[in-house]
């Protein structure tokens, strides 16, 4: 949000800020619009776990895409987006003084962990290793106070996509130390170069204490509806539902009807947008390498990457000002437990906008004395 504020100030000073986005922003197709119109005339069923039709559709997708057998009545909870799901899970499952092991760089988990009094123990990865997670380093961070491992799969902001062996190793670590595994899998549909997304839930037979949080804002383009879901063992879902009932009673019926239509109806409008992302990734990565900045690690998933911008300034603030002068909004690496010289760029915009981004990065490099 602070990055958005800085961009707004730049716009106010006359700088043309590029409209960079991550998830696709798409007009809703007719079948989703019709479902929304019909829902507005129906009573609210007030189901705290979420509409049965939506949970059934999610369970069917998990079975079809990943061979995961998830009971929609006992193991699924609909939330107001993935951030809400994460908040519910962390505040329900953690207590003040608990330590949470977090591979870094990572998404903005800090505030959510502070809300429940937990302490993160960040385990850094390195660009020269492709930002890969090292299970041995993860296990070395375990202490008697460790309560959970918190993942981002695929990783935001690096685009690192762990393979099955790595995910299995993490689950085995959790089993050895009796830790809960919590995984934010919001970008699971955005994978490249033929590499598959590996759900942690697939290894529940080795250690059942696994919770997965997912957003419906990304692939399904439902960001304005604020919906997500949690997959967890029944006792955890029961506890999450009790908290949700006191906080919000239930998620809105109209957004859930939109989600049912998106999950069960035609997907050509979604798949067409998704099919452009690998080309966009390559356009931006190749452009960065030609701009004068170091070539970035090419992400295997997601809609973002970390860029070394040390050439543009000595501090994160200097780098940020240089980029904003050229209309480029980013998230500072330090805010995501990445190196301070790095920033996160998103590449979900049109190819025209991304071409302008590459040109702006080139101009930024030329503007800084060497």
ABEGO torsion letter per residue (X at the ends): XAAAAAAAAAAAAGBBBBBBBABBBBBBBAAAAAAAAAAAABBBAGBAAEBAAAAAAAAAAAAAAAGBBBBAAAABBBBBEAAAAAAAAAAAABBBGBBBBBBOBBBBAAAAAAAAGBBBBBBBBBAAAGGBBBAAAAAAABBAABABBBBBOBBOAAGBBBBAAAAAAAAAAAAAAGBBBBBBAAAAABBBGGBBBBBAAAAAAABABBBBBBBAABAAGAAAAGBBBBBBBAAAAAAAAAAAAAAAGBBBAAAAAAAAAAAABBAAAAAAAAAAAAAAAAAAAAAAAAAGBBBBBBBABEABBBBBAAAAEABAAAAAAAAAAAGBBBBBAAAAGBBAABBBBBAABBAAAAAAAAAAAAAAAAABBX
